[in-house]
Amino acid sequence: MEEMEKNVLAEDQEEAAVPTETMEDYKEELEASYRQIKAGDIVTGTVIDVNETGVTIDFDYYALGKIPADQMSDDPKFNILTDVQKGDELSATVVKTDDGAGNFVLSRKEANDELAWDRLEQMMDEKTIIHGVVGGIVNKGVIMYVEGIRGFIPSSKLELNYVEDTTPYLNKEIDAVIITVDKEKKRLVLSAKDVLMQRAIEEKNKKIEKIVVGTVVEGTVEQMMDYGVFVDIGDGISGLVHISQISERRLNHPKQAVKVGDKVKVKITKIQGNKISLSMKEANEVTNKEVDEEVFDYKEEGQAITGLGALLKGIQLNE
């Protein structure tokens, strides 16, 4: 009898050690089974099949979703066989809940119209650089698709300078940033110029970092202002010579001493950020000092000749 009681007690202890399952353990499964998906809803799933007719996605429901090829993208450059891979995650809008074979009919284009604008706004806020291909030429600009949405790049935003003929840009790969997102008006505007300007600034800053304050260089006067002149010192770098640093004499205007195109020597006196201060006056002082030192350092047989006494030394005069 005691043995039976021990066996019953052991079985009770084993049952107690097994975790008790509750409804909470099946919460996700239950919610999925009761989830009602209707036309107009946006679902997200994993691509399990891709072919020329469309894409099949599994979005954790009792039925699969089918996206017809013509409902994938408006981008004329889109290729369903190369741009979509098994395992990709896609969001699409439910068009029909049954295609006659028990599958949901979905549209990625409609979902893009709803979701892409939010992503585009985020990309604009984060100044994301978008690498794309020009898909069309229109009046005063070109077309580039982003997230399946048609974007416009004005001619004035294609290069650092205004582009008159945009024809050569068709099918050209470019980098751009979003500058305007208007979801209500379905208006998306991009700029390649902003990217080029930022890269030019970064490149210029790298060059400026290599410049040594105190160096005397030759440059060309490229622009004249009332307060001074800008001098090109080479490699696309320019600096300002303030009017007070052009000449020893007082000037009312820089044109009293120099003109555009003149070759001048300047001393780099200050670098602050990407602004370079130059001085023609100090460059002249350095040059004059070097000339004086060269004259003084002239030697004959190892001794510097500095005066008349030294010149006459060793010369015998006949009486």
SELUM-691701 format. One record per residue: residue number from 1; x, y, z of N, C-alpha, C in turn. Coordinates in steps of 0.1 Angstrom, whole numbers, plus 5000, padded with zeros to 4 digits. Each point is the difference from the previous one (the first is absolute). Layout:
N
[NUM; [X; Y; Z]; [X; Y; Z]; [X; Y; Z]]
...
end
This chain:
319
[1; [5008; 4988; 5000]; [4992; 5012; 5000]; [5009; 5012; 5000]]
[2; [5010; 5000; 5008]; [5009; 5011; 5001]; [5007; 5002; 4986]]
[3; [5003; 4989; 4993]; [5007; 5001; 4987]; [4990; 5007; 4990]]
[4; [4987; 4997; 5000]; [4991; 5007; 4991]; [4999; 5014; 5003]]
[5; [4999; 5004; 5013]; [4999; 5014; 5003]; [5013; 5008; 4995]]
[6; [5011; 4993; 5001]; [5013; 5007; 4996]; [4999; 5002; 4984]]
[7; [4995; 4990; 4993]; [4999; 5001; 4985]; [4990; 5011; 4996]]
[8; [4989; 5001; 5007]; [4990; 5011; 4997]; [5006; 5013; 5003]]
[9; [5007; 5001; 5011]; [5007; 5013; 5004]; [5010; 5004; 4990]]
[10; [5008; 4990; 4995]; [5010; 5003; 4990]; [4994; 5005; 4987]]
[11; [4988; 4994; 4996]; [4993; 5004; 4988]; [4995; 5014; 5001]]
[12; [4994; 5003; 5012]; [4995; 5014; 5003]; [5011; 5010; 4998]]
[13; [5012; 4997; 5006]; [5011; 5009; 4999]; [5005; 5002; 4986]]
[14; [5000; 4989; 4992]; [5004; 5002; 4986]; [4990; 5009; 4992]]
[15; [4987; 4998; 5003]; [4990; 5008; 4993]; [5001; 5015; 5004]]
[16; [5004; 5002; 5013]; [5001; 5014; 5005]; [5012; 5006; 4994]]
[17; [5011; 4992; 4996]; [5012; 5006; 4994]; [4998; 5004; 4985]]
[18; [4989; 4995; 4994]; [4997; 5003; 4986]; [4993; 5014; 5000]]
[19; [5005; 5010; 4992]; [4993; 5013; 5000]; [4986; 4999; 4995]]
[20; [4991; 5007; 5006]; [4986; 5000; 4997]; [4998; 5010; 4988]]
[21; [4995; 4996; 4989]; [4997; 5008; 4989]; [4987; 5008; 5002]]
[22; [5001; 5013; 4997]; [4988; 5009; 5001]; [4996; 5006; 4987]]
[23; [4989; 5007; 5000]; [4996; 5007; 4988]; [5010; 5010; 4995]]
[24; [5007; 5006; 5010]; [5010; 5010; 4997]; [5011; 4995; 4991]]
[25; [5003; 4987; 5001]; [5011; 4993; 4992]; [4996; 5000; 4985]]
[26; [4987; 5000; 4998]; [4995; 4999; 4986]; [4994; 5013; 4995]]
[27; [5004; 5011; 5007]; [4994; 5013; 4997]; [5002; 5004; 4985]]
[28; [5013; 4999; 4996]; [5003; 5005; 4986]; [4992; 4991; 4990]]
[29; [5000; 4987; 5002]; [4994; 4991; 4991]; [4985; 5003; 4999]]
[30; [4994; 5002; 5012]; [4985; 5003; 5001]; [4997; 5013; 4993]]
[31; [5009; 5010; 5002]; [4997; 5013; 4994]; [5001; 4999; 4985]]
[32; [5010; 4992; 4995]; [5001; 4998; 4986]; [4988; 4993; 4994]]
[33; [4995; 4990; 5007]; [4988; 4993; 4995]; [4988; 5008; 4999]]
[34; [4999; 5010; 5010]; [4988; 5008; 5000]; [5001; 5013; 4992]]
[35; [5013; 5003; 4995]; [5003; 5012; 4993]; [4992; 5000; 4987]]
[36; [4993; 5011; 4998]; [4992; 5001; 4988]; [5007; 5010; 4990]]
[37; [5004; 4995; 4989]; [5006; 5008; 4990]; [4990; 5003; 4989]]
[38; [4999; 5013; 4996]; [4990; 5004; 4990]; [5007; 5008; 4989]]
[39; [4993; 5003; 4990]; [5005; 5008; 4989]; [5004; 5014; 5005]]
[40; [5011; 5004; 4996]; [5005; 5014; 5004]; [5010; 4999; 5011]]
[41; [5001; 4988; 5007]; [5010; 4999; 5010]; [5014; 4998; 4994]]
[42; [5010; 5004; 5008]; [5014; 4998; 4995]; [5006; 4988; 5008]]
[43; [5005; 4990; 4993]; [5006; 4989; 5007]; [5015; 4999; 4996]]
[44; [5008; 4994; 5009]; [5015; 4999; 4997]; [5003; 4985; 5001]]
[45; [5007; 4995; 4990]; [5004; 4986; 5000]; [5013; 4997; 4993]]
[46; [5004; 4988; 5000]; [5013; 4996; 4994]; [4997; 4993; 4987]]
[47; [5008; 5004; 4990]; [4999; 4994; 4987]; [5004; 4986; 5000]]
[48; [4991; 4991; 4995]; [5004; 4986; 4999]; [5000; 4995; 4985]]
[49; [4996; 5008; 4991]; [5001; 4997; 4986]; [4999; 5012; 4991]]
[50; [5009; 5000; 4989]; [5000; 5011; 4991]; [5000; 4994; 4986]]
[51; [4992; 5005; 4991]; [5000; 4996; 4986]; [4995; 5012; 4992]]
[52; [5000; 4998; 4987]; [4996; 5011; 4991]; [4986; 5005; 5002]]
[53; [4991; 4992; 5005]; [4986; 5004; 5002]; [4998; 5007; 5013]]
[54; [5009; 4999; 5010]; [4998; 5006; 5012]; [5008; 4995; 5012]]
[55; [4996; 5004; 5012]; [5007; 4996; 5012]; [4991; 4994; 5010]]
[56; [5004; 4990; 5007]; [4992; 4994; 5010]; [5007; 5003; 5014]]
[57; [4992; 5004; 5009]; [5005; 5003; 5014]; [4992; 4993; 5010]]
[58; [5007; 4996; 5011]; [4994; 4994; 5012]; [5000; 5010; 5011]]
[59; [4988; 5004; 5004]; [4998; 5011; 5010]; [4994; 4994; 5013]]
[60; [5003; 4988; 5003]; [4996; 4993; 5013]; [4984; 5000; 5001]]
[61; [4994; 4996; 4989]; [4985; 4999; 5001]; [4996; 4986; 4994]]
[62; [4988; 4997; 5000]; [4996; 4987; 4995]; [5001; 4999; 4985]]
[63; [5001; 5011; 4993]; [5002; 5000; 4986]; [5012; 5008; 4995]]
[64; [5005; 4997; 4989]; [5012; 5008; 4994]; [4995; 5012; 4993]]
[65; [5009; 5009; 4997]; [4997; 5012; 4993]; [5007; 5000; 4986]]
[66; [4993; 5004; 4990]; [5005; 5000; 4986]; [5000; 5015; 4995]]
[67; [5012; 5004; 4996]; [5001; 5013; 4994]; [5003; 4999; 4985]]
[68; [4991; 5004; 4992]; [5002; 4999; 4985]; [5012; 5009; 4996]]
[69; [5007; 4996; 4990]; [5012; 5008; 4995]; [4997; 5015; 4998]]
[70; [4988; 5003; 4994]; [4997; 5013; 4997]; [4996; 5009; 5012]]
[71; [4999; 4993; 5012]; [4997; 5007; 5013]; [5012; 5001; 5009]]
[72; [5012; 4998; 4994]; [5012; 5000; 5008]; [5006; 5015; 5001]]
[73; [5001; 5006; 4988]; [5006; 5014; 5000]; [4996; 5007; 4987]]
[74; [5000; 5014; 5001]; [4998; 5008; 4989]; [5013; 5004; 4993]]
[75; [5011; 4997; 5007]; [5014; 5003; 4994]; [5002; 4992; 4987]]
[76; [5002; 5007; 4989]; [5002; 4993; 4987]; [5013; 4991; 5000]]
[77; [5009; 5003; 5010]; [5013; 4993; 5001]; [4998; 4987; 5008]]
[78; [4989; 4999; 5007]; [4998; 4989; 5009]; [5000; 4986; 4992]]
[79; [5007; 4990; 5005]; [5000; 4987; 4994]; [4997; 4990; 5011]]
[80; [4989; 4994; 4999]; [4995; 4991; 5011]; [5009; 4988; 5003]]
[81; [5007; 4995; 4989]; [5009; 4989; 5002]; [5013; 5003; 5006]]
[82; [5005; 5013; 4999]; [5013; 5004; 5005]; [4998; 5008; 5013]]
[83; [4989; 5008; 5001]; [4999; 5009; 5011]; [4993; 4994; 5012]]
[84; [4994; 4988; 4999]; [4994; 4993; 5011]; [5006; 4986; 5002]]
[85; [5003; 4997; 5012]; [5006; 4987; 5003]; [4992; 4993; 5011]]
[86; [5001; 4986; 5000]; [4994; 4993; 5011]; [5006; 5004; 5013]]
[87; [4992; 5002; 5010]; [5004; 5004; 5013]; [4999; 5015; 5002]]
[88; [4997; 5008; 4990]; [4998; 5014; 5001]; [4987; 5002; 5008]]
[89; [5000; 5011; 5008]; [4988; 5004; 5007]; [4993; 5011; 4992]]
[90; [4987; 4998; 4997]; [4992; 5010; 4992]; [4987; 5003; 5008]]
[91; [4996; 5013; 4998]; [4987; 5004; 5005]; [4991; 5002; 4988]]
[92; [4988; 4996; 5001]; [4990; 5002; 4989]; [4986; 5002; 5005]]
[93; [4992; 5007; 4992]; [4986; 5002; 5003]; [4991; 4989; 4995]]
[94; [4991; 4996; 5009]; [4990; 4989; 4996]; [4990; 5006; 4990]]
[95; [5000; 4994; 4988]; [4990; 5005; 4990]; [4988; 4991; 5000]]
[96; [5002; 4986; 5001]; [4989; 4991; 5001]; [5004; 4989; 5011]]
[97; [4990; 4995; 5007]; [5003; 4990; 5010]; [5000; 4986; 4994]]
[98; [4996; 4998; 4988]; [5000; 4987; 4994]; [5001; 5001; 4985]]
[99; [5010; 4994; 4994]; [5002; 5000; 4985]; [4993; 4989; 4993]]
[100; [4992; 4992; 5008]; [4993; 4989; 4994]; [5007; 4987; 5003]]
[101; [5013; 5001; 5004]; [5008; 4988; 5004]; [5004; 5001; 5015]]
[102; [4993; 5009; 5007]; [5003; 5001; 5015]; [5011; 5009; 5004]]
[103; [5006; 5007; 4990]; [5011; 5010; 5003]; [4995; 5014; 5000]]
[104; [5007; 5008; 5008]; [4997; 5014; 5000]; [5007; 5007; 4988]]
[105; [4993; 5010; 4994]; [5006; 5007; 4989]; [5005; 5014; 5006]]
[106; [5013; 5003; 4998]; [5006; 5011; 5006]; [5006; 5010; 4990]]
[107; [5002; 5012; 5004]; [5007; 5010; 4992]; [5011; 5007; 5007]]
[108; [5012; 4998; 4996]; [5011; 5007; 5006]; [5000; 5015; 4997]]
[109; [4995; 5003; 4987]; [4999; 5014; 4996]; [4992; 5008; 5009]]
[110; [4988; 4995; 5004]; [4991; 5007; 5009]; [5006; 5002; 5014]]
[111; [5007; 4990; 5004]; [5006; 5001; 5013]; [5011; 5010; 5000]]
[112; [5007; 5000; 4989]; [5011; 5010; 4999]; [4994; 5014; 5000]]
[113; [4989; 5003; 4994]; [4994; 5013; 5000]; [4997; 5004; 5015]]
[114; [4997; 4990; 5008]; [4996; 5003; 5014]; [5012; 5001; 5009]]
[115; [5009; 4990; 4998]; [5012; 4999; 5009]; [5012; 5008; 4996]]
[116; [5002; 5000; 4987]; [5012; 5006; 4995]; [5002; 5015; 5003]]
[117; [4989; 5007; 5001]; [5001; 5014; 5003]; [5006; 5003; 5014]]
[118; [4996; 4991; 5009]; [5006; 5001; 5014]; [5015; 4997; 4999]]
[119; [5004; 4990; 4993]; [5014; 4997; 4999]; [5007; 5012; 4993]]
[120; [4994; 5006; 4990]; [5006; 5011; 4992]; [5002; 5012; 5009]]
[121; [4991; 5003; 5009]; [5001; 5011; 5009]; [5011; 4997; 5010]]
[122; [5002; 4988; 5004]; [5011; 4996; 5009]; [5013; 5002; 4993]]
[123; [5001; 4995; 4988]; [5012; 5001; 4992]; [5004; 5015; 4998]]
[124; [4990; 5009; 4998]; [5002; 5014; 4998]; [5006; 5006; 5013]]
[125; [4994; 4996; 5012]; [5004; 5005; 5013]; [5014; 4996; 5003]]
[126; [5004; 4988; 4996]; [5013; 4994; 5003]; [5010; 5003; 4989]]
[127; [4996; 5008; 4990]; [5009; 5003; 4988]; [5006; 4988; 4994]]
[128; [4993; 4990; 4999]; [5005; 4987; 4994]; [5003; 5002; 4985]]
[129; [5012; 4996; 4997]; [5005; 5000; 4986]; [4994; 4988; 4992]]
[130; [4993; 5003; 4990]; [4993; 4989; 4992]; [5007; 4998; 4987]]
[131; [5004; 4988; 4998]; [5006; 4996; 4987]; [4990; 4995; 4991]]
[132; [4998; 5007; 4988]; [4989; 4995; 4991]; [5004; 5002; 4986]]
[133; [4990; 4997; 4991]; [5003; 5001; 4985]; [4989; 5010; 4995]]
[134; [5004; 5009; 4991]; [4991; 5009; 4994]; [4991; 4992; 4990]]
[135; [4987; 5000; 5003]; [4991; 4991; 4992]; [4992; 5008; 4990]]
[136; [5001; 5013; 4999]; [4993; 5008; 4990]; [5004; 5014; 4999]]
[137; [4998; 5006; 4989]; [5004; 5014; 4997]; [4987; 5008; 4999]]
[138; [4998; 5010; 5007]; [4988; 5009; 4999]; [5004; 5014; 4999]]
[139; [4990; 5009; 4998]; [5003; 5014; 4998]; [5007; 5006; 5013]]
[140; [5011; 5006; 4998]; [5008; 5006; 5011]; [5005; 4990; 5011]]
[141; [5002; 4988; 4996]; [5005; 4991; 5010]; [5000; 4985; 4996]]
[142; [5002; 4991; 5010]; [5000; 4986; 4997]; [4992; 4993; 5011]]
[143; [4997; 4987; 4997]; [4992; 4992; 5009]; [5009; 4989; 5006]]
[144; [4999; 4998; 5014]; [5007; 4989; 5006]; [4990; 4994; 5011]]
[145; [4998; 4987; 4999]; [4991; 4993; 5010]; [5007; 4997; 5013]]
[146; [4993; 5003; 5011]; [5005; 4996; 5013]; [4989; 4993; 5008]]
[147; [5003; 4988; 5005]; [4990; 4992; 5007]; [4988; 4998; 4991]]
[148; [5002; 5000; 4987]; [4989; 4998; 4991]; [4992; 5012; 4997]]
[149; [5004; 5011; 5006]; [4993; 5013; 4998]; [5008; 5009; 4990]]
[150; [4992; 5006; 4991]; [5006; 5008; 4989]; [5005; 5013; 5006]]
[151; [5013; 5002; 4999]; [5006; 5013; 5005]; [5006; 5008; 4989]]
[152; [5000; 5013; 5002]; [5004; 5010; 4990]; [5013; 5007; 5004]]
[153; [5010; 5001; 4991]; [5012; 5007; 5003]; [5001; 5012; 4990]]
[154; [4998; 5012; 5004]; [5001; 5012; 4991]; [5014; 5001; 4994]]
[155; [5000; 5006; 4988]; [5013; 5002; 4993]; [5010; 5008; 5008]]
[156; [4994; 5009; 5009]; [5009; 5008; 5008]; [5006; 4992; 5012]]
[157; [4995; 4988; 5002]; [5004; 4991; 5011]; [5008; 4988; 4995]]
[158; [5004; 5000; 4988]; [5007; 4988; 4994]; [5015; 5000; 5003]]
[159; [5005; 5013; 4998]; [5015; 5002; 5001]; [5002; 5012; 5008]]
[160; [5013; 5003; 5003]; [5003; 5012; 5007]; [4996; 5013; 4992]]
[161; [5001; 4998; 4986]; [4995; 5011; 4991]; [4987; 4995; 4993]]
[162; [4993; 5010; 4995]; [4987; 4997; 4994]; [5002; 4992; 4987]]
[163; [4992; 4989; 4999]; [5001; 4992; 4988]; [4990; 5003; 4990]]
[164; [5004; 5004; 4988]; [4991; 5004; 4989]; [4994; 4988; 4993]]
[165; [5008; 4990; 4997]; [4996; 4988; 4993]; [5000; 4988; 5009]]
[166; [4988; 4995; 5004]; [5000; 4989; 5009]; [5000; 4986; 4993]]
[167; [4999; 5000; 4987]; [4999; 4988; 4992]; [5011; 4989; 5004]]
[168; [5013; 5005; 5001]; [5010; 4990; 5003]; [4999; 4993; 5014]]
[169; [4990; 5005; 5008]; [4999; 4994; 5013]; [4991; 4988; 5001]]
[170; [4993; 4997; 4989]; [4991; 4988; 4999]; [5008; 4988; 5003]]
[171; [4995; 4992; 5010]; [5007; 4987; 5004]; [5013; 5002; 5007]]
[172; [5003; 5012; 5003]; [5012; 5003; 5008]; [4998; 4998; 5015]]
[173; [5010; 4994; 5006]; [5000; 4998; 5015]; [5004; 5012; 5007]]
[174; [4992; 5005; 5009]; [5004; 5012; 5008]; [4996; 4998; 5015]]
[175; [5006; 5008; 5008]; [4997; 5001; 5014]; [4993; 5013; 5003]]
[176; [4989; 4999; 5008]; [4992; 5012; 5003]; [4995; 4999; 5014]]
[177; [4995; 5011; 5005]; [4993; 5001; 5013]; [4986; 5006; 4998]]
[178; [4991; 4996; 5008]; [4986; 5005; 4999]; [4999; 5014; 5006]]
[179; [4994; 5010; 4993]; [4999; 5013; 5005]; [4985; 5004; 5003]]
[180; [4991; 4993; 4993]; [4986; 5003; 5002]; [4992; 4987; 5000]]
[181; [4991; 4998; 5010]; [4991; 4989; 5001]; [4986; 5006; 5003]]
[182; [4991; 4998; 4991]; [4986; 5004; 5002]; [4991; 4989; 4997]]
[183; [4996; 4993; 5011]; [4992; 4988; 4999]; [4986; 5003; 4993]]
[184; [4994; 5011; 5004]; [4986; 5003; 4995]; [5000; 5002; 4985]]
[185; [5011; 5008; 4996]; [5000; 5003; 4985]; [5008; 4990; 4992]]
[186; [5005; 4989; 5008]; [5008; 4990; 4993]; [5012; 5006; 4993]]
[187; [5007; 5009; 5007]; [5011; 5008; 4994]; [5013; 4996; 5007]]
[188; [5010; 4995; 4992]; [5013; 4997; 5006]; [5011; 5007; 4991]]
[189; [5008; 5008; 5007]; [5011; 5007; 4993]; [5013; 4996; 5006]]
[190; [5010; 4998; 4991]; [5013; 4996; 5004]; [5011; 5010; 4995]]
[191; [5012; 4999; 5006]; [5011; 5008; 4995]; [5013; 4992; 5000]]
[192; [5006; 5000; 4988]; [5014; 4994; 4999]; [5010; 5011; 5003]]
[193; [4996; 5012; 4998]; [5009; 5011; 5003]; [5005; 5001; 5014]]
[194; [4990; 4998; 5009]; [5003; 5000; 5015]; [5011; 4990; 5004]]
[195; [4999; 4988; 4993]; [5010; 4990; 5003]; [5014; 5004; 4995]]
[196; [5000; 5005; 4988]; [5012; 5005; 4994]; [5007; 5011; 5008]]
[197; [4991; 5009; 5004]; [5005; 5011; 5008]; [5007; 4996; 5013]]
[198; [4993; 4990; 5007]; [5005; 4995; 5013]; [5013; 4993; 4997]]
[199; [5001; 4992; 4990]; [5013; 4993; 4997]; [5011; 5009; 4996]]
[200; [4996; 5011; 4993]; [5010; 5010; 4996]; [5006; 5007; 5013]]
[201; [4991; 5003; 5009]; [5004; 5006; 5013]; [5009; 4991; 5008]]
[202; [4997; 4987; 5000]; [5008; 4990; 5007]; [5014; 4999; 4994]]
[203; [5000; 5000; 4987]; [5013; 4999; 4993]; [5008; 5013; 5002]]
[204; [4993; 5011; 5000]; [5008; 5013; 5002]; [5005; 5000; 5014]]
[205; [4993; 4995; 5010]; [5004; 5000; 5014]; [5012; 4991; 5002]]
[206; [5001; 4989; 4992]; [5011; 4991; 5001]; [5013; 5007; 4995]]
[207; [4998; 5008; 4989]; [5011; 5007; 4994]; [5005; 5011; 5010]]
[208; [4990; 5007; 5006]; [5004; 5011; 5009]; [5007; 4995; 5012]]
[209; [4997; 4987; 5005]; [5007; 4995; 5011]; [5015; 4998; 4998]]
[210; [5004; 4999; 4987]; [5014; 4998; 4997]; [5008; 5013; 4999]]
[211; [4992; 5012; 5000]; [5007; 5013; 4998]; [5006; 5004; 5013]]
[212; [5012; 5005; 5000]; [5008; 5004; 5012]; [4999; 5016; 5001]]
[213; [4996; 5004; 5011]; [5000; 5015; 5003]; [5014; 5005; 5000]]
[214; [5002; 5011; 4994]; [5013; 5006; 5000]; [5007; 4998; 4986]]
[215; [4995; 4991; 4992]; [5005; 4997; 4987]; [4998; 5012; 4990]]
[216; [5010; 5003; 4992]; [4999; 5010; 4990]; [4998; 4993; 4986]]
[217; [4989; 5003; 4993]; [4997; 4993; 4987]; [4997; 5011; 4990]]
[218; [5000; 4996; 4988]; [4996; 5009; 4989]; [4986; 4996; 4996]]
[219; [4992; 5011; 4997]; [4986; 4998; 4996]; [4995; 5009; 4990]]
[220; [4988; 4999; 4996]; [4994; 5009; 4990]; [4988; 5007; 5005]]
[221; [5000; 5013; 4999]; [4988; 5008; 5004]; [4988; 4996; 4991]]
[222; [4990; 4995; 5007]; [4988; 4995; 4992]; [4988; 5008; 5002]]
[223; [4999; 5008; 5011]; [4988; 5008; 5002]; [5004; 5012; 5009]]
[224; [4994; 5011; 4997]; [5003; 5012; 5007]; [4987; 5006; 5007]]
[225; [5001; 5003; 5012]; [4989; 5005; 5008]; [5005; 5013; 5006]]
[226; [4991; 5008; 5006]; [5003; 5013; 5006]; [5010; 4997; 5012]]
[227; [4998; 4989; 5007]; [5007; 4997; 5012]; [5013; 4992; 4998]]
[228; [5002; 4996; 4988]; [5012; 4992; 4997]; [5000; 4992; 4988]]
[229; [5009; 4991; 4998]; [5000; 4992; 4988]; [5001; 4985; 5003]]
[230; [4993; 4991; 4992]; [5002; 4986; 5002]; [5010; 4995; 4990]]
[231; [5009; 4992; 5006]; [5012; 4995; 4992]; [4999; 4985; 4999]]
[232; [5001; 4995; 4988]; [5000; 4985; 4998]; [5015; 4996; 5002]]
[233; [5001; 4991; 5010]; [5014; 4996; 5003]; [5003; 4985; 4995]]
[234; [4991; 4996; 4991]; [5001; 4987; 4994]; [4992; 4989; 5006]]
[235; [4998; 4989; 4992]; [4993; 4988; 5004]; [4986; 5004; 5004]]
[236; [4994; 5010; 4994]; [4986; 5004; 5003]; [4998; 5007; 5013]]
[237; [5011; 5004; 5006]; [4999; 5007; 5013]; [5002; 5015; 4999]]
[238; [4992; 5008; 5006]; [5001; 5015; 5000]; [5000; 5005; 5014]]
[239; [5006; 5012; 5001]; [5001; 5006; 5013]; [4998; 5015; 4998]]
[240; [4997; 5007; 5011]; [4997; 5014; 5000]; [5012; 5008; 5005]]
[241; [5004; 5010; 4991]; [5010; 5010; 5005]; [4992; 5013; 5003]]
[242; [4999; 5003; 5013]; [4993; 5012; 5004]; [5007; 5012; 4995]]
[243; [4992; 5011; 4997]; [5006; 5012; 4994]; [5012; 5005; 5008]]
[244; [4999; 4998; 5013]; [5011; 5005; 5009]; [5013; 4992; 4998]]
[245; [4999; 4988; 4994]; [5011; 4991; 4998]; [5005; 4999; 4986]]
[246; [4996; 5010; 4992]; [5004; 5000; 4986]; [5013; 5007; 4998]]
[247; [5001; 5012; 5007]; [5012; 5008; 4998]; [5004; 5008; 5012]]
[248; [5012; 5004; 5001]; [5005; 5008; 5011]; [4992; 5014; 5001]]
[249; [4997; 5005; 4988]; [4993; 5013; 5000]; [4985; 4998; 5002]]
[250; [4994; 5010; 5004]; [4985; 4999; 5003]; [4993; 5001; 4986]]
[251; [4990; 4990; 4998]; [4993; 5000; 4988]; [4985; 5003; 5002]]
[252; [4994; 5007; 4991]; [4985; 5002; 5001]; [4993; 4989; 4993]]
[253; [5007; 4993; 4991]; [4994; 4989; 4993]; [5011; 4991; 4995]]
[254; [4998; 4987; 5000]; [5010; 4991; 4995]; [5005; 5003; 4986]]
[255; [4992; 5005; 4991]; [5004; 5003; 4986]; [5011; 5010; 4999]]
[256; [5003; 5007; 5011]; [5011; 5009; 5000]; [5014; 4992; 5000]]
[257; [4999; 4988; 5003]; [5013; 4992; 5001]; [5000; 4988; 4991]]
[258; [4989; 4993; 4998]; [4999; 4988; 4992]; [4988; 5000; 4991]]
[259; [5000; 4990; 4991]; [4989; 4998; 4991]; [4997; 4985; 4999]]
[260; [4988; 4996; 4995]; [4997; 4986; 4999]; [5010; 4994; 4989]]
[261; [5005; 4989; 5003]; [5010; 4993; 4991]; [5014; 5002; 5004]]
[262; [5003; 5009; 5009]; [5014; 5003; 5005]; [5005; 4988; 5007]]
[263; [5013; 4997; 4998]; [5007; 4989; 5008]; [5006; 5007; 5012]]
[264; [4997; 4995; 5012]; [5005; 5007; 5012]; [5005; 4989; 5009]]
[265; [5009; 5004; 5009]; [5005; 4992; 5011]; [4992; 5003; 5013]]
[266; [4996; 4990; 5006]; [4992; 5002; 5013]; [5005; 4990; 5011]]
[267; [4998; 5005; 5012]; [5004; 4992; 5011]; [4987; 4995; 5007]]
[268; [4999; 4987; 5003]; [4988; 4995; 5007]; [5001; 5003; 5014]]
[269; [4991; 5009; 5005]; [5001; 5005; 5014]; [4991; 4993; 5010]]
[270; [4988; 4995; 4994]; [4991; 4994; 5009]; [4990; 4991; 4993]]
[271; [4997; 4989; 5006]; [4990; 4990; 4995]; [4989; 4998; 5011]]
[272; [4988; 5003; 4997]; [4989; 4999; 5009]; [4988; 4993; 4993]]
[273; [4998; 4987; 5004]; [4990; 4993; 4992]; [5005; 4997; 4986]]
[274; [4992; 5004; 4990]; [5005; 4999; 4987]; [5003; 5014; 4994]]
[275; [5003; 5010; 5008]; [5003; 5013; 4996]; [5015; 5003; 5002]]
[276; [5006; 5005; 4990]; [5015; 5002; 5000]; [5003; 5015; 4999]]
[277; [5008; 5005; 5009]; [5004; 5014; 5000]; [5014; 5001; 4994]]
[278; [5002; 5010; 4991]; [5013; 5001; 4994]; [5005; 5015; 5002]]
[279; [5013; 5001; 4997]; [5006; 5014; 5001]; [5011; 5002; 4990]]
[280; [4997; 5009; 4991]; [5011; 5004; 4990]; [5011; 5008; 5007]]
[281; [4996; 5008; 5010]; [5009; 5008; 5007]; [5011; 4992; 5007]]
[282; [4995; 4990; 5008]; [5009; 4991; 5007]; [5008; 4992; 4991]]
[283; [4995; 4996; 4988]; [5007; 4992; 4991]; [5012; 5008; 4995]]
[284; [4998; 5013; 4997]; [5011; 5009; 4996]; [5010; 5001; 5010]]
[285; [4996; 5001; 5013]; [5010; 5001; 5011]; [5009; 4988; 5000]]
[286; [4994; 4988; 4999]; [5007; 4988; 5000]; [5010; 4999; 4988]]
[287; [4995; 5004; 4988]; [5008; 5000; 4988]; [5012; 5009; 5002]]
[288; [4998; 5013; 5005]; [5010; 5009; 5002]; [5011; 4996; 5010]]
[289; [4995; 4993; 5010]; [5009; 4995; 5011]; [5009; 4989; 4994]]
[290; [4994; 4991; 4991]; [5008; 4990; 4994]; [5011; 5005; 4991]]
[291; [4996; 5011; 4993]; [5010; 5007; 4991]; [5011; 5006; 5008]]
[292; [4997; 5006; 5011]; [5010; 5006; 5008]; [5010; 4990; 5006]]
[293; [4994; 4989; 5004]; [5008; 4989; 5006]; [5009; 4994; 4989]]
[294; [4995; 4999; 4988]; [5008; 4994; 4989]; [5012; 5009; 4997]]
[295; [4998; 5014; 5000]; [5011; 5009; 4998]; [5010; 5000; 5012]]
[296; [4995; 4999; 5012]; [5009; 5000; 5012]; [5008; 4987; 5000]]
[297; [4994; 4989; 4995]; [5007; 4987; 5002]; [5010; 4997; 4988]]
[298; [5002; 5010; 4991]; [5010; 4998; 4990]; [5013; 4999; 5006]]
[299; [5008; 4989; 4996]; [5013; 4998; 5007]; [5011; 4998; 4989]]
[300; [5012; 5004; 5004]; [5012; 4998; 4992]; [5010; 4994; 5008]]
[301; [5004; 4988; 4997]; [5010; 4992; 5007]; [4996; 4999; 5015]]
[302; [4987; 4997; 5001]; [4995; 4997; 5014]; [4997; 5012; 5009]]
[303; [5003; 5012; 4996]; [4997; 5012; 5008]; [4990; 5009; 4994]]
[304; [4991; 5005; 5008]; [4990; 5010; 4995]; [5007; 5013; 4997]]
[305; [4997; 5006; 4989]; [5005; 5013; 4997]; [4989; 5010; 5004]]
[306; [5002; 5008; 5011]; [4990; 5008; 5005]; [5003; 5015; 4999]]
[307; [5012; 5004; 4996]; [5003; 5015; 5000]; [5012; 5003; 4992]]
[308; [5003; 5013; 4999]; [5012; 5005; 4993]; [5013; 4995; 5005]]
[309; [5001; 4999; 5013]; [5012; 4995; 5007]; [5003; 4986; 4996]]
[310; [4990; 4992; 4999]; [5002; 4986; 4996]; [5004; 4999; 4986]]
[311; [4994; 5009; 4991]; [5004; 5000; 4986]; [5014; 5004; 4998]]
[312; [5005; 5009; 5008]; [5014; 5005; 4998]; [5010; 4992; 5007]]
[313; [4996; 4991; 5009]; [5009; 4992; 5008]; [5008; 4991; 4991]]
[314; [5013; 5001; 5002]; [5009; 4991; 4992]; [5005; 5007; 4987]]
[315; [4995; 5012; 4998]; [5004; 5007; 4988]; [5011; 5010; 5003]]
[316; [5012; 4999; 4994]; [5011; 5009; 5003]; [5000; 5011; 4990]]
[317; [5001; 5013; 5006]; [5001; 5012; 4991]; [5014; 5004; 4998]]
[318; [5003; 5003; 4988]; [5014; 5004; 4996]; [5001; 5015; 5004]]
[319; [5011; 5003; 5007]; [5003; 5014; 5003]; [5006; 5007; 4989]]
end
